[in-house]
Each structure stands twice: as structure tokens, then as C-alpha cells.
Amino acid sequence: MGYMLKHIENRAIAEFIRYGNQSMLFGLGEDQEKIHDPQTYGLKGFEALTIQSHDSNRTPIGLWYKLPTDATKPIYIAFHGRGGSWASKSKSPSKENDEGDRRRLKWLKEMADSGAGVIAVHTRGFGLSKTNETPKGLHLTGSSFINESKLKKDMEAVVDFLKEKKIKPQQTIVTGESLGGALAAMMAETMNETMHKPPAVLGMVNSFASMKDAALDMLKHGDVLRKYARKYDEEHSKSGGWYLGKNIPMSWIPEKLDIEEGTLDSVLKAKSIQLNTGKRLSNMHLDQTQVYIAHAPGDTTVSFVNAEALRRSASRNGNNPLVTFKKLEGDYIEPDCTDPHLNWNPKKIVKDLEGIFNRQRQAIPAELRR
């Protein structure tokens, strides 16, 4: 029986990566509403632009862009989390039909209202960056699979945009929430490699330390796998039975899985989608970058231990004064939102990031600030 359970667990991981990873971790296929002009959402002064990825297909990557109205203010390079787009409604709205549940839009508005510039990147597969990698279903393999190298090529295209607009790294705050935090770290790394300087501030909100850690959080309970096994079978089976892969009934999936991390590592590596932010932070020269890590202690989607791991990596296991660690509680959350992963106060986050930017700015010689 023990062997059978282990077989089910390993099969669950394999099927999760093969059929569910893109939907569970990227949210592909979820909330793919039509994206309108940014002004439609109250984003005054924004324009919609398209740049070309450095990948072999020159994939179009969408941006919402706004110039700063105050020369002393930063320029945000922002990345949204999994699923949907910048315009998507939260899965846990604060009020029915309330515009306030579009938390990502509120975040962009707070950035812009401060006088800062904003480059809101539409992640590959979402919003203005829809590609053939956005599926109707879950079955994604081969070249249609979003991988780390493609995302890196997208970041290189954003760097080209910065150069075109003569935006210097020390003028920027690179930030993201959830999956967007991992992309923000990749963007900071790419800036450091190609522009030879990192951003002034790197901010991550409710973000994971690596794709493995995110997957482990999702795979802790069998009901998550049952959900995606059901979706898989509805699309690929005519028998009417619900199965995880071949001949494994959903009822056999244990409530809790004893996941072998080595198995998960090897599959993620094979798919080239490790997104190891902790490793990126450890390898980057962060003596010129302030790092902001904010996380909800009660987050059940991306557990709080991820934030602690990111802090250790950014601090290199020491007490680094350039690292700010914030628990999202008290006035950093809003009482009418029930999901800790989605419940963070955009205004407070922007205030923190700009305060950190201003401190960093004072340490930069005046001739290099602009």
C-alpha cells in the first residue's frame, strides 16, 4: 500500500507539472477578459505600447506606460501576479461590483498619483501580451510551454525600452506581487547584467522564494490536485470518470501528500521554469539596491516561510541594512478582503517603496540621479 501511495504522489507531481503547472502557477486560461485602453480603467496619462521580446518569435509584450510628472520621483517597473492581467478583478473582492477589488489597478493608480512614472509590464500570456501559450485548456508541452528563458528574453526587451527612453537603473523601483515578485527579481538581474547597474529598489509582495517552493505550497493538499485532475479529465476523457493521468482515480489521491522535493526539482528543471528568486538575490550585487520584502503571515497561497527565505538570501544570512522586511498586518491590510494573499494595502506599499527610494537617492551623487 505504501508503494502504491508513493506511486500516486509521484504521478501527481508529474501530471501537475505537465498539465496543471501553467494554470496553477501562471493562471493561464483564467480571467482572460478583454483588455481596454488604460484610460478606461481610470489610469490617466497612461498609454498602451507593444515591444518585441528578444525570443526567436519576437513575441509582442504589452506595456502600460506613464511619464513621471515630478522629476524627483522614481519610475516604477511593475509586474502583476499569476492569472488574469493588470485589469483583472480579485478572486476575493472587497465588495460586490466594487472597483476597489481590482487591487492591481489600485496599485498602479497609487504609483501614478504620487507623481512617479510607471511601466506596467503585461506578463507573457496575459493582457496585452497574449500569445499562443495562452491555452483554452491545460495541456501545454514543448515549445508552447512558458519557460524561464522566454521570460528572460522579455526582460531584455524591457531593458531596450529603458534605454530608448533614457531611463537609468538608479531612477527605478522594480516591483511585483506574488509571481510578479519573481519576475521583478529577474528584471533587476537583467538590468544589472545589461545596464551594469541594478535598480535603486527591488520590491516583492507576497512572493515565493522559488517555483519549487510555490509548487510545494500548492501541492500540500490533495484537494488542489483533485481540482486540476477534474479539469484535466473534463477536457481529455470521454469516459465520465475523473482520473489523474492514466488509471489513477481521484479518490486515491491522499488528503496530504508526502512530496519528494528531488522529484519536483528534476521536473521543474526539465521544464526550465525554476524561478529561483532566492538564488538570484544571493548572486546579485545588492550593495547598490534596497530590497523590500512584504508578506502576510497568514498567507496560505504562498507561505510566510518564503519571505523569510528571501530575506536570508538578500541579507546573505547577515543583518543587511539595505533589506526592509515588512509583515502585512494592521494598517497594511484591508478588513473587507478575506484572502491573505490578495489582501494588501496598495497605498501603504507605495509609500514604503518611495520612502526607501528617497533614502537610496540621497546616497547617489546628484549628477548621477537623472
N, C-alpha and C positions, 0 to 999 in steps of 0.2 A: 504494500500500500504506500509506503514511504517513497519507493521508487516511482510509483505512478504519480504521486503528488508533485515530485520534483520534475517529472517529465511535463506535467501540466504547467508548472511555473515557468520552466524554460521555454515551452511552446508559447506561453502567454507573452513573454518578453519578445520573442521573435515576431509574433503576429502584431504585437503593439508597435514595434518599430516599423514593420513592413506596411501595415495597413492603417494604423492609428496614429503614428507619430506626427505626421503632418497636420492632422486635425487636432490632436490633443495638445501638442506643444506649440504649433503655429496657429491653430484655429482656422486652417484653410477650409473654405466652404461655409464658414459661419458668418452670418450677418453681412452678407455681401450686398448691401444696399447701394443704390446709385449714388455716386459722389457728385455733389453740385459745386458750383463756384464757391470759393471760401467766403465771399461776402454774404452768401445765402445763410451762412451759419453765424453771422454777426462778426466775422473776422475782418474788420475794417483795415484797409491798407494792404491786405494780402493779395498776392497774385499766384495763380497756378502755373507752374512751369514743369517741363519734362527734360530730364537729362538722360544721357545714354550710359548704361553700365559699361564697364570695361570687359564684360564677358564676350564670348565669341559671337553671340547673337545681338550684341548691342541692345540689350533689353531696356526698354524705356522705364525710367524710375521717376515717379512724380514727386514734386516738392510744392509746399505752400510757403511762399517767401514774402517777408516784410522787412523793409529797411528800418533801422533804428531811427527814432525821432529825437534822440538825445545822444550826442557824440560820446558822452561819458558812460553810456550804458553798454552792456555786453550784447553779443549776438548768440542766441541760443541755437544749437543744432539738436533737435529733439526727435526721439524715436518712441513710437507707441508700442504697447504690449501686444500679446497674442490675440488673434481673432479680430475681425472687423477692420476698422480704419480709424483715422482721427475723428471722423464724424459719428462713429458708432455709439449707440446707447449702451450703457452699462447693463450687465445681466442682473444687477441688483439695484434698480432705480430708486432714487431717494423719494420721489413722488411720481405717481402715475402721470404720464404725459408731461412731465416737468423737464424743461430744457436742462435743468441742473444735473440730470442723470447722465448727460453727455460730459463726463468728467474730463475726458481728454481735451474737448473743446474749451472747457473752463480753464484748463491749464494753459493752453495757447493764448487765450484771452488775457490771462493774468500776466504772462510774459510780455505780450504786446502793450498792454495798458501801462506797464512800468516804463515805457519808452524804449525798451530793448528791441533789437532786431530778432527775427525768428526765421529759421529754416526748419520746417516740419517735414521730415522725410517720410514718405509713404513706403512702408516696408514691402519688399518684393512679394508679389502675390496678393497685395491688398490695395484698396482705394485706387489711387491713380497709377499704381504700379502693378496692375493685374497682368498676369502672364498665363501661358498655357500650363503653368504649375498650379493654377487655381482650379481644383477639380470639382466636379459635381459629386463625386464620391470620395472614397478614402484610398483607393488603390493607386499608389504612386511608387514607381520604381524607375531605375535607370536615369536617363538624362532629365526626366521631368521632376526629379526629386530635388527640392531645395537643399543646398548644402553650403558648407562654410565658405568654400572657395568662391561660389557665386555671390554670396553676401559681401565678401571681401572686395570683389570687383565693383560692387555697388558703392562701397565706401570710397574707393578710388575715384569714382565718378563725382562723388560729393566733394572730394578734395579738389578736383578740377574746377568745380563751381566756385569754391572758396578762392582759388587763385584768380579765376576770371573776375570775381567781384573785389579782388584785392583785400580779402579778409584774412588777417593774421591769426594764428592759433591763440595768441595771448589775449585776443579780443573775445574769445568764445567760451561759452559754457556748453559742454556736450552732456546731454542728459537723456534718460529714458526710464520708463516704468515697466516692471516685470521683464518680459522678453526684451523690451526696448533697452533695459539696462545693460544687457549683454551686448546688444548692438552698439550702444553708446561706448562701451569699453573697446569694442573692435574699431569704432571710428577714431577714438583717441589714439589707439595703437597705430592706425593707418596715417593719421596726421603726423605722429612722431616719426614714422618711417619715411614719409614722402615730403613733409614740410620741415622736418628736422626740429620740430618743437611740438610738444603736446599742448592741449587746450589749457586755459587758465584753471578751469574747474571741470571735473568729471562727476556727475551726479547720478545715483542709481536709487530707484524707489521700488521696494518690494521685489527685488531682483534675485535671480538664482546664481549660485557660485559656478555651476556648470550644467550642461544639458543632462548629464548623468544624475546630478542632484535633483533637477526638476523632474526627471522621469521617475526617480525613486519616490519622490513625494506623491506623484500621481499613481504609482503602482502599489502603494502601501495597502490599498483595499481592493478586494476583488470586484466590488460593485462598479468601479471605474472601468475595469476590463469587460464586465458584463455589458455595460453601456455601449462600448465600441464593438464588442462581439455581435451585439444585436444589430448595430448599423451595418457591420460587415456582412452579416448573413442576409439582411433585408435586400442588399444590393447584389449579392453573388450566389444566393441559394434559392432554388425553386421548391425545395422540399418542405418549407414551412417550419423546419426545426431551427433552433438557434445554436450555432456551434462556433467555437473559437478555432479557426483553422480547420484541419481535417479530423473529423470524428471525435472531437472533444466537446461534449455538451457543456453549455454554460453552467449548468448546475454542479459541474465538477470543479469549477474554479473556487478555491478556498476563499473565505472571507478576508483572510490576511495572507499575504504571500511572503515567503522567505526568499527574497531576491538575491541571487548571486551577483555581486557587483562586477565581477570579472566578465560574466556573460554580457551584461549590459554595456560595459566598456567596449568589448570587442565588436558588438553590433553597431554602436554609435560611431566607432572609429571607421568601420567598413562603410558607413553611410556618410562619412566626413561631415558630421554635424555635432561636434563635441562642445563648442561654445564655452570653453573653459575660461571664464572671466577671472577666476582666482589666479590662474597661471598667467594670464595677460597682465594683471596688476602686479604680480611678483616680478615680471620681466621688464616692465616699463620703467623708465627713469622718471619717477614721480616727485623728484625734488623741485620741479617747476610747476606741479599741478596739485591743486587742492582737491581732495576726494571727499565726496559727500555720500554717505550710505544711510538711507532711511528705510525702516522696515517695521511693520506691525507685528508685535509679539504674538498676537493671536491668529496670524495668517496661516490658514490651513491649505492654501493652494501652493505657496512657496514658503516653506517653514522658516522660522526665525534663525535657525542654525546657519542658513545660507548667508545671512547678513553678517553673522559673527565670523564665518569663514572668509568673507570678502574683506572684513576689517583686518583680520590677521594677515591676509595677503597684501593688502595695501600698506599696512604698517610694517610689513616684513617681520612680524612677530615681536615688534617693539612698540613703544609709545611714540607714534609719529604725530607731531603737532599739525601736519598737513591733512590729517584724516579726521573728518567730523562724523560722528556716529549718533544717529537720532532714532529713538523709539517713537513710532507713530501712535501716540496715545494722547489723552487730554484734548487740547485745542487743535491737535494735528489730525483729528478725525471728526467726522460729522455724524451726529446721533441718529440721523434718519436713513443711514445706509447700513445694511446688515452684513455685508460681506467684507471681512477684514482686509482681503487682498485688494479690493477696489476702493476701500474707504480711506482716503487720504485727502487732506485739505490742500487744493492746488495753490491757494494764496499763500499759505504758510511755507510751502515748499519753495515757491518763487522767492519769497522774502529771505529764506535761508540761503538759497543759491546766490542771490545778488549780494547779500551781506558777505559771504565768503569771497565772491568775485572782487568786491571792493577792497577787502583786506589784501588779496593777492595783487590787485592792481597797484596798491601803494608800494609794493615791493619791486615793481618793474620800473626802470628808468623812464622818465617822461617821454623821451624821444622814441621809445620802443612801444609805447602804448597804442598808438594809432599809425 
